Amino acid sequence: MADSSDRTSRPTSVSVPAAFAPGTVGGAAQPVSRAVPAGAAHLVVDEAGSGHPLILLHAGVADRRMWDAQMEAFAARHRVICYDLRGYGESTLPDEPYAPHDDLRALLDALQLPQAHVLGVSMGGTVALDFAIAYPERVSALIVCGASPSGTVASADIRAGWDAVNALLEAGDVSAAIELDLQMWVDGPTRGPDQVDPTMRERVREMEELAFARALAEPEPETLDPHPPAAERLGEIVAPTLVLVGDLDFPQKVEIAGAMAAGIPDARLEIITGTAHLPNMEAPQQFNHLVMDFLNEINARGS
């Protein structure tokens, strides 16, 4: 989602949709939802499963619903926790300065979790990288997908896309802005909409509609960026790391994935073919297999 400074109001309460209430579907336990404090914010969290904690951080074009195809699979071996970042989904966005990676620390503290595996896609991966550098003792394994470390300067083609989205927003054409964002981050730079699963594409559109509505309606608090940024500190990451990227994502994203795998001491790279920026939604079985194989290896190291 493109950034917007045109925000005028904010929500004062959090509601949890019935779809995420405790229950069972097909014999499988549904995630349990609750709101967890982080500063003045309330982060809406879904939890499922038991075992070593696994945190899921969503992309900027989505919210915690993007993990629907991962929750049950990962909960077979882990206590899986996904949440809406501030200003997304059902989490609140109070008018206070904040750092997203500090929200993650607050969440772990509130849940009394000394350590967790951390997985983030896109913006969520940026948060995960900042967290792994700021709080290395809290991360037992790190997985990032389609992420850029904080401090990265976006390539010209990405900046041009953001500028076009913002121009449409300024013109009041929110639907066209969302469609262009989908072309950038769901279709990718080399495909058309007809080459992408329409159900998945519409699922992202639903999340984008909420994200854009909130971005246009709420005040923009100050985000406290890490200094120095993660782009200058990759060598400080001590957690074993899996770097994932779709081969149909923007070329800069593929290049950054390779640079992260080379710059993080204990890292490996896996390229997910036939996918763009959201491989967990576009190829969930392949994504889940790569993640679980990696985490099983990490869990075995500690046994």
Order of alpha helices (4+ residues) and beta strands (2+ residues): beta-beta-beta-beta-beta-alpha-beta-alpha-beta-alpha-beta-alpha-alpha-alpha-beta-alpha-beta-alpha-alpha
